[in-house]
Amino acid sequence: MSQHQAKKTAEAKDKTAFFAARTPQHKLADPQAQDGADPDEDAERDYTVNAAVTKMQTAVTEAKNDLKKGLTDLEARASHLEGNIESLTGAQIETEKRLSKLEEQLYNHETKIADAEDRSRRNNLRLRHVPEDVGAQDLTAYSVDVPSVTA
């Protein structure tokens, strides 16, 4: 590259830097914008973009709040269910203790009933081959005499 070309390139860079420093930001951001663009249109576009961003931020904030509320509701429900489970567990333990006690009582009553039935059968012995004319008082004497007679 010759000195002349290098000098022209340096001057061009200086001009670009000079004009870039004085060019509005929206033209730098959008290099395809026309030089004759209306500043009102640019302001309107910026307002529209800002409004859209604000709308999105609001929607995200609302969604976040809804999720927080839902999470809080779920935590409350879980806590309530845990309380119910604890009370039901306690009730189940008490019921099992009571059932065990009642089963033991039932067993004891069944045993007593069986014993009482056995005792009542002992009092209702039927003696065979005892003559009808032997009375209740003579029965003892007769029962002592029978083994001696049969022997």
Helices and strands as residue ranges (DSSP letters): H 3-22, H 25-29, H 39-122, H 136-150
